[in-house]
Amino acid sequence: MKENKNLKKIRFGTCTKDCYGSCVFTGVWNDKVPKHKLINAHPLKTHPFTNGFFCPKLTQRQNLIYHQDRLKNPLIRNGPKLENNFKPISLNHVISIIAEKIVEIKEKGNLTSILGAFYSGNSGLISKYAPLRFFNKLGATITNGGICNEGGCAGLTRLFGTYSTTNPFQLKNPSTRLIVNWGSNLSESNNHAYYLVKQALKMGTKLVVVDSRRTRIANKAHCFLHIMPSTEHLLVKIVLNELITCNVHDEKFLKNHVDNYSSLFREVINIDKKKLLEQIGIDSQTFQNFVELLIKFKHHTLFNIGYGVQKDYYGGRIVKSIAFIQILLGNIGKPGSGLIYSQSDFLNPLLQPLRRYIAYFSGESKMKEIPIIKLGSSLSSGNYQVLFIYNFNPASSLPNQNLLRSALLKEDLFVVVIDMFLNETTKFADIVIPAKFDLESFDLISPYYMPGLSINIGGPCPYEDCVSNYEFFQQLAWKLGFENSVIFQESEKTIFKNCIKMLPLEIQNHLHQEGYYLLFNNDDVPFNTLEFPTPNNRIQIIGTQLKFGESELKRKINLKKNEFVLISPSHLHFLHSQLWQLNSKYVNEFSKIYLSSKDIKRLNLEIGHEVLVSNEYGSETYILAESPILKHKTTLIYHGLSSSLKGSPNVNFFIPDKPEELGFSGSYNSAIVKIKKIES
């Protein structure tokens, strides 16, 4: 931290929101003023991924940290649930109430009925894992798994022994002559990678986009494959068939580094190309253009795969199948080639000791764990009496909202939510604890797109009852009589400093001097030795690979007249269930359902009129809107709205809570809905 002559302090900060960028910046603070202590934030120009600009979702974070709706005091329910109806209460008093509940449960010997549910609303390591000191001490239950990219990670790990294989700076490497952007809306969800792609295009790199939506980046593509949702593996089938038929596969690479690759040849040798192209929804010439580019730029092609691709029942296997194209061409471990998906596994060896220390697991964990994606059904079982929710807004983010919300309303469930704002989940809370903003805490952040570490140097919070996640559970532990336990004597700042000391000296110096450390330089090529962390160091292809999802696909192909495949991407100005406070002028877009003009005309519907959207999980009224980016028989509702507005529709009412099969994450793009005109 630096201090200048006019008493303003400069602190390093990192965006902890659950997105690709994890922007690194310097915050300008005035600790002496009573309220608006953070003056502004400046994205680092020296950081080669942040590149001196923020994403449009959170450009004015000082307006969020001191927003008029921010919670400043603890709240206790003062009315029926389903409304944000509370009255203020002191922090000490509310902690006493919660402690009494826990003591009652402890006396009955049922501490596993205390459940901690958390995810990545704040992706800081201390914010996420330090509360586990409390739950482990009790022997309580916590959630595990995720709702995001876990399926794809599991699929790639089955091939390579890891899901991280490529340095993302390869996007602008001169050796990269073709970028295949598959199912990733970079222009809205990862604008820092989009910046690198645009730099590559200026250098003459070709771009192919494969997507079920015509996004802005598709307009820059030399070849755009506008496919039907969940047909990615069908496209892989005919691509593999074409590459093998043309004899352009890398036989030497396959023999030396891939087990059982011949099984792929057998799977794709006899296919009905015309039928598959019809199911995928592209013409023969577009497909041929794609294949010709793959052949022309063999060994110089980089795939960038988005997380939406794997939000299907078989999402992990879909991501895994996309990797087969690169494997067959030998586009692995070379400059200008590879697969970009999630890069967090590169840092796991470095982070595992930090996580264990932060959570203070000196031995085996005493906690029971349940899948986060099944929170609704778990709560419905009646096995849980107290639910703590932090870094998470499940009443907005989780699927099968009817089941979840019914479970949250159970009379014998006591719900405590830690958050900065009232939201959909606090409507089910008995107690709400006001959280500190990420910049008011000390933390380390590990991005999942650009492997590295960065820091938050905590600035002062003007509201004395606001606490970080760790501070709340630390004070609750003290109230329960654990004040002499070593795991609750360390302050958050001490945990932060000890984490820094556990890192190699080079990384420590980078963090202190620059606020970040990146694992790779521009030209680094991971796995250039072509030895992978599998049992025999070779890429593993075991069993059949492309024969899956036939019944699900058949259902989507044979839709009735008013049935549509539902996709629910994030909005340009929102991040999952966050940031409506800054971007409230776009809230009405979450009340709309989007169709192509062709489908609107086919159903004799009118833009701007109400329609009833329904399936076996729920029903809701939406306003019909037209979107030119959608395929025929595909509909779109944005996910991510979290507000205190009454009657706000939520797309996750239609989403099944059946998890993706490999990584047990969410299968959010597996829903089919009916759209019906509402007669006036």
Buried (B, 14 or more C-beta within 10 A) or exposed (E): EEEEEEEBBBBBBBBBBBBBBBBBBBBBBBBEEEEEBBEEBEBBEEBBBBBEBBBEBBEEBBBBBBEEEBBBBBBBBEEEBEEBEBEBBEBEEBBEBBBEBBEEBBEEEEBBBBBBBBBBBBBBBBBBBBBBBBBBBBBBBBBBBBBBBBBBBBBBBBBBBBBBBBBBBBBBBEBBBBBBBBBBBBBBBBBBBBBBBBEBBEEEBBBBBBBBBBBBBBEBBBBBBBBBBBBBBBBBBBBBBBBBEEEBBBEEBBEEBBBEBEBBBEBBEEBEEEEBBEBBBBEEEBBEBBBEBBBEBBBBBBBBBBBBBBBBBBBBBBBBBBBBBBBBBBBBBBBBBBBBBBBBBBBEEBBEEBBEBBBBBEEEBBBBEBBBBBBBBBBBEEBBBBBBBBBBBBBBBBBBBBBBBEBBBBEEBBBBBBBBBBBBBBBBBBBBBBBBBBBBBBBBBBBBBBBBBBBBBBBEBBBEBBBBBBBBBBBBBBBBEBEEBEBBEBEBEEBBEEBBEEBEEEBBEBBEEBBBBBBBEEEBBBBEEBEBEBEEEBBBBEEEBBEBBEEBBEBBBEBEEBBBBBBBBBBBBBBBBBBBBBBEEBBEBBBBBBBBEEBBEBBEBEEEEBBBBBBEBBBBBBBBBBBEBBBEBBBBBBBBBBBBEEEBBBBBBBBBBBBBBBBBBBBBBBBBBBBBBEEE
